[in-house]
Structure formats: C-alpha cells, structure tokens
Amino acid sequence: MQKNQSNIASKSKQQQWSEFVELLRQAFVDGREEQLLTLLLTADERDAFGLRVNIIHELLSKNLSQREIQQKLNTSAATITRGSNMLKTMPDEFLQWLLRH
C-alpha cells in the first residue's frame, strides 16, 4: 500500500489532470459519465459547473453586459470576469465549437 501512495504522490498535477481527462473520455465512451461525475463531484461542485456553463453561454451570446449576466445568474462580478478572461485565452476554433453546442 505504501508503494502505491508514494507513486500517487510523485505524479505531477499535469499527470493527474491527464489521467482524469482520459478517465472522463472513457466514461463517455462507456456511457458512465454521469455516474463518474456524481462520484467525483459534490452537489455544490456540480452546481458550480452548471453556473460556469451558463456564464460561458451568456458571454458568448453577447446579448447581455457582464453586469446583467451577474444579476441574471446571481453571482459575483469576479466570477463573470474570470469566465470572460478565460474565453479570451481560447482559440477561435474552440469558441466556434462552443457556439454550436
């Protein structure tokens, strides 16, 4: 058991993230994405993801100002700003993909 714990501790955060992404991919292939995400995320974390998806959708639609989005979604200005700043770092092709989904 101690060897396994040492192996886990020695993995970089990037390796851990990559393994999570691969596990998530496989869960979608196998139709187990909801079970996996329910296992890994608390109810509050799942709610936070839902909020972030809504923020991104509103920012991409460009129908409302950031302040209006903040009021509509009952969240902080900092949360909206973080979403906006992250969108600015994404490639255009990814943003176009998001707009289609």
N, C-alpha and C positions, 0 to 999 in steps of 0.2 A: 504494500500500500504506500509506503514511504517513497519508493521509487516513482510511482505514478504521480504523487503530489509534487515531487521535485520536477518531473517532466512538465507538468501543467504550469508550475511557477516559472519555468525557464522560457516558456513561449512568449513571444513579444505580443503586444497588443494588436499589431497588424496581423500576426498569425492567428490570433484568437478571432479577430474580426473575419478573416478569410474563411476560417473553419465554420463560423456561424453562417456566413453567406452561402457557403456550399451546402450546409445542412438545410438551410431555408430553401435553396433551389431544389434539393432532393425532396423536401416535404411537399412542395408544389407539384413536382412530377408524380409523387405518390398519392396526392390528394389529401395530405395530412397537415396542410399549412395552418388551419385553424386550431387543431389540437396542439401543434408545436408552439404557436404564438401564445395560446392560452396557458401552456405550461411555463413558458419563459417570461411572460409579462404579467404584472399585476393589473387589476382593473383600472387603476389610476394611470398606469403607463399606456394601456390600450386606449384610454380616453385621450391622453396626450397625443398619441399618434393620430387619432381622429381629428383633433383640433389642428394639428400641423397640416394634415391633408386639406382641410377646409381653408386654412390660411393660404397655402400654396395655390389652391384653386382660385380663391378670390384675388390674389395678387396677379396671377396670370390672366384672369379675365379683364383686368384693368377697368372694371365698372365702378369701383369704389376707391376712395382715398384710403390711405393706411389708417387714418383716424376713424373713418367709417367702418372699416373692417374690424378694427379694435372694438368698437362699440357693438357691432353686429354679433361678433363672436365672444364678446365679454371676456376679453383677455388684455394683457398688458401691451403697451406700445413697444416695449423691448422685445417681446415675443414676435410681433409683426415685423419689426426691424431685422431681427435675426433671420426670419424667413426671407425677407427681401434681399438681404445681403448674401445669403446662400444662393438664391436664384441667380444673382449676378455672377457667381463663380461657375455656373453650369454652362456646358457647351450648348450652342443654339440647337443642334440636332436633338439633344435630350429635352430641351424645353418644348420643341415641336412635338416630340413623342408625348410629353406630359399633356399638352393641349389636346391631343387626340384621345386621351384616356381620362 
